[in-house]
Amino acid sequence: MGLKTAPNTFQMLMDKVLHGLKFKSCLCYLDDVLIFSDTFEKHLSDLKEVFQRFRPARLKLEPKRCSFAASSCVFLGHLISKDEIRPPHDRVKAISDYPRPKNIKELRRLLGLFNWFRKFIPNYSALVFPLTRLLKKEQIFTWRSEQETAFNDLKHKLVNSDILSFPKFDLTFRLSVDTSARGIGYMLYQLDPDDENTKTTYY
């Protein structure tokens, strides 16, 4: 067991060590560090700069947990590549094989998984409503056809989820919204003149 403040203290250390580099050539959350570059040569330079920051701070790397010069990687539970972001295949399979919840505790665990990837599911709030309704204090946990449909629809949507694109700030952002009695939905997207497909950046 560690101190409750240990994660915050370590994050403060990492923020100090990587000051000036975050969002410029790297991202960091606790001990997960992602270094990104436009070219291979720049990547070598960025790696060297991060290593030079780590050395005086006496921060060591575990080689088995490192990946260098990769075209894609899993970072904070998301599969990230040059132009897009999607749920990792193993996480998607785990959710697609997830059994039907039998009680509130299991439902909360399931909703935690769905919520983590809600950005990939259009109209998420409306789809998940039959499940979240069971969390109300006065509600008796009774799994009916409505919950079964929502459960299967959400799994299907995630397995066949849309791929999100990184925004291009030289293009116009467009916002599409929709409302119903069950929720509010929106889609932030861009139209790329060099590509016929709509580039969705967030649901």
N, C-alpha and C positions, 0 to 999 in steps of 0.2 A: 504493500500500500504506500502511496505517496501523499504529499501534501495536496490539499484541494487547490491551492494557488500555484502549484507546479506548472501546469500548462500555460497559465497566463504569464508566469515569470519566464518560461522558456520562449514563448512567442515574443516577448519584449526583447529578449536577447537576440533572437533571429532578426527582428526588425532593426535592431541597432547594427548588427553585423552586416546586413544587406542594405543598409540605408543608401538611397540613391540608385539602387539597382532594381528594386521592386517595381513591377509594371513597365520597366524599361527593357530589361533582359531576363528577368526571372519573376516567379511567383513563389510564395512561401506560406505554408500553413503548418505550424509546429515543425515536425521533422520531415515534412514532404516539401521538396524543393523542385520546381519545374523551371528549367532554363530554356528559353526559346530564342531563335535567331533566324535571320533571313537567308543566310548562306552558311555553308559548312565552315568556311574560313572564319566567319564572324562567330560561329558557334564555338570553335576552338578558343577564340579570344575571350568570349563570354565565360566559358568554363574556367579558363585560367584566372579570370578576375574574381569569380566566386571562390575558387580554391584559395586564392591569396587572401580573401576576407576570412575564410575559415581557419587558416593556419594560426594567426595570432590569438584567435578566440579558442584555440585548442579543440575545435570541433572535428570529429572524425567521421568518415563515411564507411558504411558496410558495403563492400564491393558486390556482394550477392544481391543487394537490394537496389543497385544502381543500374541505369540503362543510359548509354551515351549515343548521341547522334542518331536517335530513332525518329522515324517519320510519324510515329503516333505513340501514345502512351496512355495509361490509366492514371488519372490524377483526381484525387478526392471523389472516387466512385464514378468518374465519367471518362469515356474513351475520347481522347482529344487528338485530332490530327491538324494538318495545316489549315484547312478551310472549314472544318465542321466539328461538331460535338454530338455524341450519341451515348446511350447507355451501354455499358460493357456486356458482352455476350453472356458471361457467366452469371451476372446479376439478372439479366432478362430471363435466362433459363430457370434460375432459382425462383423467380416470381411466377413464371408460367407453370411450374410444378408445385406451387404453394398450395397446401390443402385448405379446404373450406374452414374458416374459423368456427370454433365450437363455443367460445365464450368471449367476454369483453377483453380479457387480457390478450388473447390470440388476435382479436380484431384490431386492437391498438398496434400490435406488432406488424400486422399486415398493412395498416394505414401508414405506418412509418415508412415502409418500403415504397408504397405508392407515392407518398408525399415527396420523397427524395427525388423521384423522377417525374413529378407533375409537369415540369416545364416541357416535357415531350408529348404530353397528352392534351389535345384540344378539348375544350369544354370540360375540363377536369372537375371543376366544382359541381357541375350539374350531374356528371356521371357518378361521382362518389357520394352524393347526397343520401341515397338509401342506406349506405353503410354508416356514415357519420351520424345519422339520425338515431342509430342504436346506442350511441354514447350518451344520450341525454339521461339525466338522473331518473326521471320518471318513466323512462322507456324500459320495458322488459325485453331482454335479449331473445328475440324470436326470429329465426332465419327463414324468411319466406321467399317466394319466387322473385320478388322485387330485388331482394338482396343478392340472390343467386345470379340474376341477370346483370346487375351492376358489377359483381365480382368477376364474372366471365368477360364482360365488356371491357373492363379496365385491364385485365390480363391480355386480352386480344389487342387492345390499343397499344399497350406497351411493347408487346412482341413485334408488332408492326408499326412501331412508333416512327414519327417523322424525324429526319435528321436536321438538326439546327445548324445554321450557318453563322459564322462570325460576321459581325456587321462591317460594312464598308462605309466609312464615314464621309466619303466623297459622293455617296448616293443618298437619295431622299428616303427618309423613313416613312412608312405608312402604318397606320393603326386601324385595325378592324375590330369592332366591338359587337357584342351580342348580350342580351339579358333574357332571363326567364324567371319564373317564380322560385327556381331552385338555385340560381347563381348568376354570376356575371362572368363572361368570357371575353378574351381579347387576343389578338394576334399582332405582333410587331413584325413587319416584313419589309423587304426591299425588292425592287424590280431592277435587275441587272440588264442593261442594254446589250451586253455581250453574251447573255444566257437567257433562253426563253423561259426557264423555270423560275418560279417565285422563290426568293431566298427568305425563309422564315428564320428569325433570330430568337423569338421567344413567344410562348403561349401563356 
